[in-house]
């Protein structure tokens, strides 16, 4: 056969690839390859250590006796495949948790055979998902989970609570509600903040909660120094666990708010002038630490404080984690059983809480089990409001002003007039110095009051703003029936 009659190598590779793999694109234009009948998809341009499609294709060509091809032929074939795939239908890829058909959700067990857990209000099962329903994306952070045990009769929940050092029953039910929320891709869940005295096992407890979802390779990480690295770490896994936080900058606080409730990051694509790269993310977040200082009000509404206590009996790390690894299949099975039971419950959604989806989940958990998780969640938010107020002298001054206001009445002034009023109220007759960070202009005061608005409203102090022909104004009033907590505080 002459050289002109030989089939070009790029065509051989392209024919083999299209007969053994399914190619599709995501909404951001990234092209993925999925082996026929297997749910795991890999970006065709990936060179990652978890196995790229290029490596997968080379191995398949060699093992099936097609041949070994040089890099130029592979590149030309992949360029053609990528161009063809851009005309295919759009399908999303998911990490660890994904929505499915008929109201089901999926949990990726991280296994080579692709077996995953399908969770439905009627039950759960371990199957290989239809690639058209679920496409998994795996990274170095995707650990393998054991096959969950069946017919556990709730023993796994008891095992988990015995291994962790939660201080109260209210803390225990909130931790369980958070774990159930992590199995629902459409529900934003507040970030648990594991706190307690030194030696309470905060890091160990955080690892245990994380590894139920991420496997035994899941671990805690130090908070990245910049938002870009934080987003990269968040995008590569499902649960992001940050350990031993002692200080929280405003930028880190804002980034955590975006992680919990969802946001999109857009930046210039590498090696291009005009293309952009879009990264959408919303992930469960877990934090540990003794104290992070002043908590900003917007983050406080997205936190879930879980207090731990020092264990009475100490155990070695090897013994503790050996017991945990043995109990993990039972823990996961019990959690799945409880998730199915909770999802089958119909309740009304509480409308007074910001994280309404999580509040609805707590209400479902209470009906299904008899726990008091919704009341515990309200109490936890109330404690966080106290923390915000204790760390903000302006909030304390506004509450001091409201204590002398008749309930049901309102006072209206400009932001500058309110600034002079609060400044005089804070300095008092002794004319003490203003603290660092005190508002310096009416605009700064207005912005601070907007941030404090939900916190103060929880204490019965209502803040409104508007405009008349004379200019802008801020109106502060006390609700007619102030909450008992506020009446005691004031």
Secondary structure, 3 states (H helix, E strand, C coil): CCHHHCCCHHHHHHHHHHHHEEEEECCCCCEEEEECCCCEEEECCCCCCCCCHHHHHHHHHHHCCCCCCCHHHHHHHHHHHHHHHCCCCECCCECCEEECHHHCEEEECCCCCCEEEEEECCEEEEEECCCCCCCECCCCCCCCCCCCCCCCCCHHHHHHHHHCCECCHHHHHHHHHHHHHHCCCCCCCCEEEEECCCCCCHHHHHHHHHHHHHCCCCCCECCCCCHHHHHHHHHCCCCEEECCCCCCCHHHHHHHHHHHHCEEEEEECCCCCCCEEEEEECCCEEEECCCCCCCCHHHHCCEEEEEECCCCCCCCHHHHHHHHHHHHHHHHHHHHHHHHHHHCCCCCCCCCCCCHHHHHHHHHHHHHHCCCHHHHHHHHHHHHHHHHHHCCHHHHHHHHHHHCCCCCCEEEECHHHHHHHHHHHHHCCCCCCCCCCCCCCHHHHHHHHHHHHHHHHCCCEEEEEEEECCEEEEEEEECCCCCHHHHHHC
